[in-house]
Amino acid sequence: MRDVDADVLPLLLRLRSAGASAEGLRRGAAGVRAWRDALARGLLPDASLEWPEDETFRTALIEALGDLDMARFTRRFPPVLDTLMKNVLDILYVYERDREDEDATPELPPTEPRDSETANDGEGEGDARGSGAGESDEEEGEGEARSQAGGRGGAGEETDGSDNVDEFDVGMDGDDGANEAMERAKEKNKEIVSRLMEEFKEQWEPAMDKLDKAAKAFEGLDLDDLADGPEGFDLTRGLWQQTGWKELDSLRKKLQDLKELRDMVRSLGRGSGRGPLRRAPRQRERQGFPIGLVRSPMEPEQTSGLCRSDDLSRMMPSEMVLLASSLPQARLLHFARRAERTLLSYERVGWSEEPAVTVEGFETRPAAECGPIIVCLDTSGSMMGARETVAKAMVLECMRQSRSQQRACYLYSFSGPGDCQELELKLNAAGLYGLLEFLSGSFHGGTDVDEPFNRALARLNEAEWSNADILLVTDGEIKPPDETLIANLNEAKEEMGLKVHGLLVGDAGNAEVVESICTHVHAFKSWTAVGGKPS
């Protein structure tokens, strides 16, 4: 009982199969524990387990869990396992409640007497025969019995045989009735189980589909970050009932072919590449990519282990012993190892800022602190269609990299005057909820860049955002900004080293306006990945 969670124990106590006795409660607790252990390892519970006790219910539930591929989710996301076990106990309670009436042994239907003459005998006549003591009455009864039997045996034998046949027939009728009642009860139980399992799958399948999409979109997803209440993983409300998941998954697939967007986001932000040691995505040196941070023996900073080398300054004392030995054979062994570069040595490495690509896996390293990103996104009517797809994909990629690189990211989506929406692209419940709402929306309205840039400049004055770069995503069909705004941007560029990157999606209507705002302008080219270039 100590291994049963306090919030699960009340659910066990209300079950008929567990709460009726201490032994039943013990079996129920052991069953819950066995199911949790199996699902936590990514396995379905063994069908040979004796919990739940009803085999029909147990088999159907395990089959439903298999259909949902639930073991994969419970292994990776412990909050899902907690919610699932509570839901299983709820369903078991409903099942036991619904079949409570069916559990009772059905009564046998009344049987009709098979002997018509006996059925026609009056109550008084039967009593008279049963209480008569005269020999003449007995002889008369025996004579009637012999005449009805047609000469078959004695009166006593005939009477006993008839009673046995009648009793056997009644017994057969009773057995048939009981069997039919049992079959009806079994069919009723199967119907209840089938209904409950359908409801169970209808409840869990959409949430698991959305969770799968979230896990694919954001590497290393932690459900604790997305909890929006004390209930933990609540599949009946919040994120898992929000629209926009289909759009998120579609954009994630498109981003696999949009390398230029991924590389552009990595190049944004200012700051040193030498942040504090922490677990961060692994990088590998590769020319032609943005500057990253890679391991390099050319800048030895720390001892990371042992290696083989020909470096006398790093060789271990055991190798020095061979060199200092008076035996010629020992010195020759040292020279041979040195020539082969196999001297056992300390490995001294450091970190060098080189062109690098992010690869699979994580390592403990000085995480590159490239600074935050502020995105100013044009959501005017001219951005509809393929341009809208590129813009939304860029926002999703910014949020993904803000998660993987531990960078802050903020979005200003703007259209006409006074229409500017804000959203911090952080992987928590509020951030993901806002992202889904943004992805499921549509672009419309005019274009006014003054408001988002004024807000972005104000945010740069905060310490957390002082090293941020600004990214403008637009089709170029914008009006010239206010002169005061241009002056403030130029001042920030000179004094703070601000860089304003522009991503042009489509043929720039006012290229000179975009160039007057931005320090770097990138033209999107991978139109085939988003369905073709807009006209």
C-alpha positions in Angstrom: 0.0 0.0 0.0 2.9 2.3 0.5 3.7 2.3 -3.2 0.2 3.6 -4.1 0.0 7.3 -4.7 -2.3 9.2 -2.3 -4.4 10.5 -5.2 -4.9 7.0 -6.6 -5.9 5.3 -3.3 -9.4 6.9 -3.2 -10.0 5.7 -6.7 -9.1 2.2 -5.6 -11.3 2.3 -2.5 -14.5 3.0 -4.5 -14.1 -0.1 -6.7 -16.2 -3.1 -5.8 -13.4 -5.4 -6.7 -10.9 -3.7 -4.4 -12.6 -1.7 -1.8 -14.8 -4.4 -0.3 -11.9 -6.1 1.7 -8.3 -5.6 2.7 -7.3 -8.5 0.5 -9.1 -7.0 -2.5 -7.4 -3.6 -1.9 -4.0 -5.3 -1.7 -4.6 -7.0 -5.0 -5.8 -3.8 -6.6 -2.7 -1.9 -5.3 -0.4 -4.6 -6.6 -2.2 -4.5 -10.0 -1.9 -0.8 -10.3 1.8 -1.0 -9.4 2.4 -3.7 -12.0 0.7 -1.7 -14.7 2.6 1.4 -13.9 6.0 -0.4 -13.9 5.3 -2.0 -17.3 4.0 1.2 -19.0 6.9 3.3 -17.5 9.3 0.9 -19.3 7.5 1.4 -22.6 5.7 -2.0 -22.4 2.1 -3.0 -22.4 0.9 -4.8 -19.3 1.1 -8.6 -19.5 -2.3 -10.2 -20.2 -1.5 -12.8 -17.6 -1.8 -10.2 -14.8 -4.8 -10.8 -12.7 -5.8 -7.1 -12.5 -8.3 -5.9 -13.4 -10.0 -9.1 -12.3 -12.6 -9.2 -15.1 -10.8 -10.8 -18.0 -13.0 -9.3 -20.7 -12.4 -5.8 -19.5 -8.6 -6.4 -19.0 -8.1 -7.9 -22.5 -10.0 -5.1 -24.2 -8.2 -2.4 -22.3 -4.7 -3.7 -23.1 -5.8 -4.0 -26.8 -7.0 -0.3 -26.7 -3.7 0.8 -25.2 -1.9 -1.0 -28.0 -4.0 0.6 -30.7 -3.1 4.0 -29.2 0.6 3.1 -29.0 0.3 4.3 -25.4 3.4 2.6 -24.0 5.6 4.8 -26.2 4.1 8.0 -24.7 4.1 6.7 -21.1 7.8 5.9 -21.2 8.8 9.3 -22.6 6.3 11.5 -20.7 5.7 10.4 -17.1 2.9 13.0 -16.6 0.9 11.0 -19.3 1.3 7.8 -17.2 -0.1 9.5 -14.1 -3.1 10.7 -15.9 -3.6 7.4 -17.7 -3.7 5.3 -14.5 -6.3 7.6 -13.0 -8.4 7.3 -16.1 -8.1 3.5 -16.1 -9.4 3.4 -12.5 -12.2 5.8 -13.5 -13.2 3.5 -16.4 -13.0 0.4 -14.2 -15.4 2.1 -11.7 -17.9 2.9 -14.5 -17.7 -0.6 -15.8 -18.3 -2.2 -12.4 -21.2 0.2 -11.8 -22.8 -0.4 -15.1 -22.7 -4.2 -14.8 -23.7 -4.3 -11.1 -27.2 -5.4 -12.0 -25.9 -7.9 -14.5 -23.6 -9.5 -11.9 -26.5 -10.9 -9.9 -27.4 -14.6 -10.6 -30.6 -14.6 -12.6 -33.6 -16.3 -11.1 -35.0 -19.4 -12.8 -38.3 -18.9 -14.5 -41.3 -20.8 -13.0 -41.9 -24.2 -14.7 -45.4 -25.6 -15.7 -46.4 -29.1 -14.5 -45.9 -31.5 -17.4 -48.8 -33.9 -16.3 -52.1 -32.4 -17.4 -54.1 -34.7 -15.2 -52.1 -33.6 -12.2 -52.5 -30.0 -13.2 -56.3 -30.5 -13.2 -56.5 -32.1 -9.8 -58.2 -29.8 -7.3 -56.4 -28.7 -4.2 -59.0 -30.4 -2.0 -58.6 -33.7 -3.8 -54.9 -33.7 -3.4 -55.2 -33.0 0.3 -57.7 -35.8 0.7 -55.4 -38.3 -1.0 -52.5 -37.1 0.9 -54.3 -37.4 4.3 -56.6 -40.5 3.7 -55.7 -43.5 5.9 -58.3 -46.1 4.7 -57.1 -49.2 3.0 -60.0 -49.0 0.5 -58.8 -45.5 -0.7 -55.3 -46.9 -1.1 -56.4 -49.9 -3.1 -58.6 -47.7 -5.3 -55.7 -45.4 -6.0 -53.5 -48.3 -6.8 -56.1 -49.7 -9.2 -56.4 -46.4 -11.0 -52.6 -46.1 -11.3 -52.4 -49.7 -12.7 -55.2 -49.0 -15.2 -53.4 -45.8 -16.4 -50.1 -47.5 -16.7 -51.5 -50.2 -19.0 -50.1 -53.1 -17.0 -46.5 -51.6 -16.6 -45.2 -52.7 -13.3 -46.5 -52.1 -9.8 -48.2 -49.0 -8.5 -45.3 -48.0 -6.3 -42.7 -48.3 -9.1 -44.9 -46.4 -11.6 -45.4 -43.5 -9.2 -41.7 -43.2 -8.4 -40.6 -43.3 -12.0 -43.1 -40.6 -13.1 -41.9 -38.3 -10.4 -38.2 -38.8 -11.4 -38.9 -38.0 -15.0 -40.8 -34.9 -14.1 -38.0 -33.8 -11.8 -35.3 -34.4 -14.5 -37.3 -32.5 -17.1 -37.7 -29.6 -14.7 -34.0 -29.7 -14.0 -33.1 -29.6 -17.7 -35.4 -26.6 -18.2 -33.8 -24.8 -15.2 -30.3 -25.5 -16.6 -31.2 -24.2 -20.0 -32.7 -21.0 -18.5 -29.6 -20.4 -16.4 -27.3 -20.9 -19.4 -29.3 -18.5 -21.5 -29.2 -15.9 -18.7 -25.5 -16.3 -18.4 -25.0 -15.9 -22.1 -27.1 -12.8 -22.1 -25.1 -11.4 -19.2 -21.8 -12.1 -21.0 -23.1 -10.3 -24.1 -24.2 -7.4 -22.0 -20.8 -7.2 -20.4 -19.1 -7.2 -23.8 -21.4 -4.4 -25.0 -20.5 -2.4 -21.9 -16.7 -3.0 -22.4 -16.9 -2.2 -26.1 -18.7 1.1 -25.4 -16.2 2.1 -22.7 -13.2 1.3 -24.9 -14.5 3.3 -27.8 -15.1 6.3 -25.5 -11.6 5.7 -24.0 -9.9 5.8 -27.5 -12.0 8.8 -28.6 -10.8 10.7 -25.6 -7.1 9.8 -25.8 -6.4 9.5 -29.5 -6.6 13.3 -30.4 -4.5 14.3 -27.4 -1.8 11.6 -28.2 -1.8 12.7 -31.9 -1.2 16.3 -30.8 1.5 15.3 -28.3 3.2 13.3 -31.0 3.2 16.4 -33.2 4.7 18.5 -30.4 7.4 16.0 -29.7 8.5 16.0 -33.3 8.4 19.8 -33.6 10.4 20.5 -30.4 13.4 18.3 -29.6 13.6 17.3 -25.9 10.1 18.3 -25.1 9.3 18.2 -21.4 5.6 18.1 -20.5 6.3 19.7 -17.1 7.2 22.9 -19.1 3.7 22.8 -20.7 1.7 22.2 -17.5 -0.9 24.9 -17.1 -2.3 23.9 -13.8 -1.8 21.6 -10.8 -3.5 18.7 -12.6 -0.4 18.1 -14.8 -1.3 16.5 -18.1 -5.0 17.3 -18.5 -6.1 16.1 -22.0 -9.6 17.5 -21.6 -8.6 21.1 -21.8 -5.8 23.6 -22.5 -3.3 23.0 -25.2 -4.6 19.6 -26.1 -8.0 21.0 -27.1 -6.4 23.9 -29.0 -6.5 24.2 -32.8 -3.4 24.8 -34.9 -1.7 21.5 -34.4 -2.3 20.5 -38.0 -0.7 23.7 -39.2 2.3 23.2 -36.9 3.0 19.7 -38.1 2.7 20.8 -41.8 5.2 23.6 -41.2 7.6 21.3 -39.4 7.7 19.0 -42.4 8.3 22.0 -44.7 11.1 23.2 -42.5 13.0 20.0 -43.3 13.5 21.3 -46.8 14.0 25.0 -45.8 17.6 24.9 -44.9 18.1 28.6 -45.6 15.6 29.5 -42.9 17.3 27.3 -40.3 20.7 28.8 -41.2 19.4 32.3 -41.1 18.0 31.9 -37.6 21.3 30.5 -36.3 23.1 33.6 -37.6 20.9 36.0 -35.7 21.8 37.6 -32.4 24.9 39.2 -30.9 27.2 38.1 -28.1 30.1 35.9 -27.3 30.1 32.3 -28.2 31.6 31.5 -24.7 28.7 31.2 -22.4 28.6 29.1 -19.2 29.0 25.3 -19.4 25.7 23.6 -19.9 24.1 20.7 -21.9 23.7 22.1 -25.4 23.4 20.8 -29.0 26.6 19.4 -30.4 28.4 21.3 -33.1 30.9 20.1 -35.7 33.3 22.3 -37.7 32.2 22.8 -41.3 33.1 25.6 -43.8 30.3 27.7 -45.2 28.2 27.7 -42.1 27.7 30.4 -39.4 30.3 30.8 -36.7 29.9 28.3 -33.9 31.9 26.8 -31.1 33.7 23.5 -31.6 36.3 21.4 -29.7 39.9 22.2 -30.8 43.3 20.9 -29.6 44.8 24.0 -30.9 43.6 26.0 -27.9 44.2 23.7 -24.9 42.2 24.9 -21.9 41.3 21.8 -19.9 42.2 18.2 -19.4 39.3 16.1 -20.7 40.8 12.6 -20.5 43.5 10.4 -21.9 44.7 9.9 -25.5 47.6 8.6 -27.6 50.1 11.2 -29.0 53.7 12.0 -29.5 53.7 15.1 -27.3 56.3 14.9 -24.6 54.7 17.7 -22.6 51.5 15.8 -22.2 52.7 12.2 -21.8 52.0 10.4 -18.6 54.7 9.5 -16.0 54.7 5.9 -17.0 56.0 6.9 -20.4 58.7 9.0 -18.8 59.8 6.0 -16.7 60.6 4.1 -20.0 62.6 7.1 -21.3 64.6 7.4 -18.1 65.2 3.7 -17.7 68.8 2.3 -17.8 67.6 -0.6 -19.9 68.1 0.0 -23.6 65.0 -2.1 -24.4 62.8 0.2 -22.3 64.2 3.3 -24.1 63.7 1.7 -27.5 60.1 0.9 -26.5 59.6 4.6 -25.6 61.1 5.8 -28.9 58.9 3.3 -30.9 55.7 4.5 -29.2 56.8 8.1 -29.8 57.4 7.4 -33.5 54.0 5.8 -33.8 52.3 8.6 -31.8 51.0 6.1 -29.3 52.4 7.6 -26.1 49.8 7.5 -23.4 49.1 11.3 -22.8 46.7 13.7 -21.2 44.1 15.0 -23.6 44.1 18.8 -23.4 41.4 20.6 -25.5 39.6 23.9 -25.7 36.9 25.6 -27.6 37.4 27.5 -30.8 35.0 29.8 -32.7 34.8 28.3 -36.2 32.2 27.9 -38.9 30.1 25.0 -37.6 26.9 23.0 -38.2 24.7 21.7 -35.4 24.4 17.9 -35.4 22.4 15.3 -33.6 23.0 14.9 -29.8 24.0 17.0 -26.9 27.2 17.7 -25.0 28.4 19.7 -22.0 30.0 22.7 -23.6 30.2 26.5 -23.3 26.9 27.1 -25.0 27.1 29.7 -27.7 25.3 32.8 -26.4 24.3 34.4 -29.7 21.8 36.7 -28.1 18.0 37.0 -28.3 15.9 37.5 -31.4 13.1 40.0 -31.9 10.9 39.2 -34.9 8.8 41.9 -36.6 6.5 40.0 -38.9 4.3 41.5 -41.6 0.8 40.0 -41.5 -0.8 42.3 -44.1 -3.2 41.0 -46.8 -0.4 41.0 -49.4 1.4 38.3 -47.4 -1.3 35.7 -47.9 -0.6 32.4 -49.7 2.9 31.0 -50.0 4.4 34.1 -48.4 2.3 33.5 -45.3 3.6 29.9 -45.2 7.2 31.1 -45.3 6.5 33.7 -42.6 4.8 31.2 -40.2 7.6 28.7 -40.9 10.1 31.3 -39.9 8.3 32.0 -36.6 8.2 28.3 -35.8 11.9 27.9 -36.5 12.7 30.8 -34.2 10.7 29.2 -31.4 12.4 25.8 -32.0 15.9 27.3 -31.9 15.1 29.5 -28.9 14.4 26.2 -27.2 17.4 24.2 -28.4 19.9 27.1 -28.0 18.4 28.6 -24.8 17.8 31.9 -26.5 15.0 34.4 -25.8 12.8 35.2 -28.7 9.9 37.7 -29.1 7.4 38.2 -31.9 5.7 41.4 -33.0 3.1 40.6 -35.7 1.8 43.7 -37.4 -0.5 44.9 -40.2 -2.3 48.2 -40.3 -1.9 51.2 -38.0 -2.4 50.3 -34.3 -2.6 46.6 -35.1 0.4 45.0 -33.5 0.3 41.7 -31.5 3.0 40.5 -29.1 4.0 37.0 -28.2 7.1 35.7 -26.4 8.2 32.6 -28.3 9.0 30.5 -25.3 8.2 26.8 -25.0 5.8 26.9 -22.1 2.0 26.6 -21.9 1.3 30.2 -22.7 3.9 30.4 -25.5 2.8 27.3 -27.3 -0.9 28.3 -26.9 -0.1 31.6 -28.5 1.9 30.0 -31.3 -0.9 27.6 -32.2 -3.4 30.5 -32.2 -1.0 32.5 -34.5 -0.5 29.5 -36.9 -4.2 28.9 -37.2 -5.0 32.5 -38.0 -4.9 34.3 -41.3 -3.1 37.4 -42.6 -5.1 40.5 -43.5 -5.0 44.3 -43.3 -2.5 47.0 -44.2 1.1 47.6 -43.3 2.6 49.9 -40.7 6.2 49.2 -39.5 6.5 52.1 -37.1 4.6 50.5 -34.1 6.5 47.1 -34.1 9.9 48.8 -34.4 9.2 51.4 -31.7 8.3 48.5 -29.4 11.4 46.5 -30.4 13.7 49.5 -29.7 12.1 49.9 -26.3 12.7 46.3 -25.5 16.4 46.6 -26.5 16.8 48.9 -23.5 16.1 46.0 -21.1 19.2 44.1 -20.0 17.8 40.7 -21.1 17.3 42.0 -24.6 20.3 44.3 -25.0 22.1 41.9 -27.3 19.1 41.1 -29.5 19.0 41.3 -33.2 15.8 42.4 -35.1 14.4 40.3 -37.9 12.0 41.9 -40.3 9.9 39.4 -42.4 8.0 41.1 -45.2 7.2 41.1 -48.8 8.6 44.6 -49.2 5.2 46.2 -49.8 5.6 48.7 -46.9 5.4 52.4 -46.6 8.6 54.4 -45.6 8.9 54.5 -41.8 8.8 57.7 -39.7 12.1 59.7 -39.9 12.3 59.7 -36.1 12.2 55.9 -36.2 15.0 55.8 -38.7 17.1 58.0 -36.6 16.5 55.9 -33.5 17.4 52.7 -35.4 20.6 54.3 -36.7 21.6 55.3 -33.2 21.0 51.8 -31.9 23.1 50.4 -34.7 26.0 52.7 -33.9 25.9 52.6 -30.1 24.6 49.1 -29.4 25.9 47.3 -32.5 22.3 46.4 -33.4 21.8 44.4 -36.6 18.5 44.4 -38.4 18.1 41.5 -40.8 15.4 41.6 -43.4 13.9 38.5 -45.0 12.1 39.3 -48.3 9.4 36.9 -49.3 8.5 37.7 -52.9 9.5 40.5 -55.2 10.2 43.6 -53.1 7.8 46.4 -53.9 9.9 49.0 -52.0 13.3 47.5 -51.8 14.9 50.8 -51.0 12.6 51.1 -47.9 13.7 47.7 -46.6 17.3 48.5 -47.2 17.0 51.8 -45.3 15.8 49.8 -42.3 18.0 46.7 -42.4 21.7 46.1 -42.2 21.4 42.8 -44.0 18.8 41.8 -46.5 18.1 38.1 -47.4 15.8 37.1 -50.3 13.9 33.9 -49.9 14.6 31.4 -52.7 13.3 28.0 -51.8 9.8 28.5 -53.2 9.4 24.9 -54.4 9.4 23.7 -50.8 6.3 25.9 -50.0 4.3 25.2 -53.2 5.8 27.6 -55.7 6.6 31.3 -55.9 3.6 33.7 -55.6 2.6 35.7 -58.6 
